[in-house]
């Protein structure tokens, strides 16, 4: 039996099987991907609902007129699921034809993040997914402490998977790899729209209702990197000075969130306000140099 460690991988293989005119048995797929039959049924009936599937003798297949004809819209839907929709300049039909053509896609090479290996946690990953969809309470051991959590979302940030949920009425983030002794609890919960909005809109994995506003000066020698794409949470370029330096605003939940970024860009990034934060940075650097 071969197991696959992500929803995206599983859906990609199911799409391939369907497009090759295979007739799919839910039980066999569940065994192949090491998930429950309910998960496979959700894949076919919900996640791939945009496809013209037919069911005969408990076997799923594509309608004959659709075989080998997965459309650009299907690829866009799949790209959205995988979180790579914004990777390309656009995903119009012409561009899709280029990247899917073997003779043309040799022009592209994408180097993404190195992804952590969660293959040994496949079953647990699927169980957490199910708990999220069914809004079930869960418990697990984390950092040598027992937790009871309302699970909201599985989030992949820079190649690392996290569980975002509410513990003791506080929204928290848990590294999935560190979760141990996972269990589904009796009872369910209702998701709060406000919390779902916070998770969706938050640009980092640091959740806090009150943000710290930071103003930075970015040296002209590295200004291009901050103009090319946002390197800071909620980044906004306020002004470009005559010498090419930038004044940049951002918002963070905790001081360390911005301090670690500024340390990386020393000496080309300086904290303008709050001034106490710049002093804190200088003091920690002085202590480090004295060691």
SVG drawing of the C-alpha trace seen along z (x, -y; Angstrom):
<svg xmlns="http://www.w3.org/2000/svg" viewBox="-25 -64 58 66">
<polyline fill="none" stroke="black" stroke-width="0.4" points="0.0,0.0 1.3,-3.4 0.4,-6.4 0.6,-10.1 1.2,-12.9 -0.9,-15.7 -4.3,-16.4 -2.9,-18.1 -0.8,-15.0 -3.8,-12.7 -6.1,-14.9 -3.5,-15.2 -3.3,-11.4 -7.1,-11.0 -7.3,-13.6 -4.8,-11.6 -6.6,-8.4 -9.9,-9.9 -8.4,-11.6 -7.0,-8.2 -10.6,-6.8 -10.0,-4.7 -13.1,-3.6 -12.4,-4.4 -13.5,-2.3 -13.7,-4.3 -12.5,-1.4 -9.5,-0.8 -8.6,-4.5 -8.9,-4.7 -6.4,-1.8 -4.0,-3.2 -3.9,-6.6 -4.2,-5.4 -7.2,-7.5 -10.8,-6.8 -13.5,-6.1 -15.3,-9.2 -12.2,-11.3 -12.2,-9.8 -16.0,-10.4 -15.3,-14.0 -12.6,-14.3 -14.9,-13.1 -18.1,-14.7 -16.8,-18.1 -13.3,-18.9 -13.6,-17.6 -17.3,-18.6 -16.3,-20.8 -15.8,-17.7 -18.6,-15.8 -18.3,-12.6 -20.7,-9.6 -21.2,-6.8 -22.1,-3.3 -22.0,-0.1 -20.3,-2.1 -17.4,-3.1 -16.6,-6.7 -15.5,-7.8 -15.4,-10.8 -18.2,-11.3 -16.9,-10.0 -17.1,-13.4 -14.7,-14.8 -12.0,-12.1 -8.5,-13.6 -10.1,-17.1 -9.4,-18.6 -9.9,-22.3 -7.9,-25.3 -10.5,-26.0 -9.8,-22.6 -6.1,-23.4 -6.9,-26.8 -9.0,-25.2 -6.2,-22.7 -3.7,-25.5 -5.9,-27.3 -6.0,-24.2 -2.2,-23.8 -1.7,-27.5 0.3,-28.3 -2.3,-30.3 -0.3,-33.5 3.0,-31.9 2.6,-32.7 2.1,-36.1 -1.3,-34.9 -3.2,-31.7 -5.0,-32.5 -5.6,-29.8 -2.6,-30.7 -0.2,-30.6 -1.5,-27.3 -1.0,-25.8 2.6,-26.8 3.4,-25.4 1.7,-22.1 3.3,-21.6 6.4,-19.4 8.2,-21.2 7.6,-24.6 7.7,-24.1 11.5,-23.5 11.8,-27.3 10.6,-27.1 12.3,-26.0 10.6,-26.7 12.6,-26.4 10.3,-26.5 10.8,-25.9 12.1,-22.6 9.1,-20.9 9.3,-19.0 8.6,-15.2 5.3,-14.3 4.9,-11.0 5.0,-9.2 2.1,-11.3 -0.2,-10.7 -2.9,-9.1 -2.8,-11.9 -2.8,-14.5 -6.0,-13.1 -7.6,-12.8 -6.9,-16.4 -8.4,-17.4 -11.5,-15.4 -11.8,-17.1 -11.6,-20.5 -14.2,-19.8 -16.6,-18.2 -15.8,-20.8 -14.8,-18.2 -12.9,-18.9 -9.4,-17.4 -6.7,-16.8 -3.0,-16.2 0.4,-16.5 2.5,-19.5 5.7,-20.7 5.2,-18.2 1.7,-19.7 -1.7,-18.2 -3.9,-20.5 -7.6,-20.6 -8.2,-22.6 -10.9,-23.7 -9.2,-23.1 -9.7,-25.7 -7.1,-25.3 -4.1,-23.4 -1.7,-26.1 1.5,-25.5 3.9,-28.4 7.3,-28.3 7.2,-24.6 6.2,-23.9 2.7,-22.6 0.9,-24.2 -2.4,-23.6 -4.3,-26.8 -6.9,-26.5 -8.4,-27.9 -7.1,-26.8 -8.7,-28.3 -10.4,-31.0 -7.0,-32.0 -6.1,-31.6 -2.8,-29.7 -0.5,-28.0 1.0,-24.5 3.8,-23.0 2.2,-19.9 5.4,-17.8 5.4,-18.4 1.9,-17.2 1.8,-13.8 -0.9,-11.4 -3.6,-13.0 -7.3,-12.2 -10.7,-13.3 -12.9,-14.2 -16.6,-13.8 -18.5,-16.9 -18.3,-19.5 -17.9,-23.3 -19.2,-26.1 -16.6,-28.1 -16.6,-31.9 -16.6,-34.0 -14.4,-36.6 -11.7,-34.0 -11.9,-32.6 -11.4,-36.1 -8.4,-36.6 -6.8,-33.4 -7.5,-34.3 -6.2,-37.8 -3.2,-37.3 0.0,-37.5 2.1,-35.6 1.6,-32.8 1.7,-35.2 -1.9,-35.9 -2.7,-38.9 -5.7,-41.2 -3.4,-44.2 -0.7,-45.0 2.5,-47.0 3.1,-49.6 6.7,-49.8 8.5,-52.4 11.8,-51.3 14.4,-53.0 15.7,-50.8 19.0,-51.7 19.0,-52.4 21.4,-49.5 18.7,-47.0 15.6,-49.1 14.9,-47.1 14.2,-43.9 11.5,-45.6 10.0,-47.2 9.9,-43.9 7.7,-42.1 6.6,-42.5 9.3,-41.2 7.5,-42.5 4.1,-41.8 1.5,-44.3 4.3,-46.1 3.6,-49.6 6.2,-51.8 5.5,-55.3 8.1,-57.4 11.2,-57.1 13.8,-59.7 16.0,-61.7 19.0,-59.4 17.0,-56.3 16.4,-55.2 12.8,-54.0 10.6,-54.7 8.5,-51.5 5.7,-50.8 4.7,-47.4 2.6,-45.8 3.6,-42.9 2.1,-41.0 5.2,-40.6 8.5,-42.5 10.6,-39.5 8.7,-39.1 10.3,-42.3 13.6,-42.1 14.6,-38.8 14.0,-40.4 16.0,-43.5 18.9,-41.4 19.0,-39.6 19.2,-42.9 21.8,-44.7 23.3,-47.2 20.9,-48.2 17.6,-48.4 17.0,-50.6 14.0,-50.9 12.8,-54.5 9.9,-54.0 9.2,-52.9 12.6,-54.2 12.7,-51.9 12.6,-48.9 15.8,-50.2 17.5,-50.6 16.5,-47.1 18.0,-45.8 21.3,-47.7 21.5,-46.4 21.1,-42.8 23.7,-43.2 26.1,-44.8 25.6,-41.9 26.2,-39.5 29.5,-41.2 30.8,-41.2 30.4,-37.4"/>
</svg>
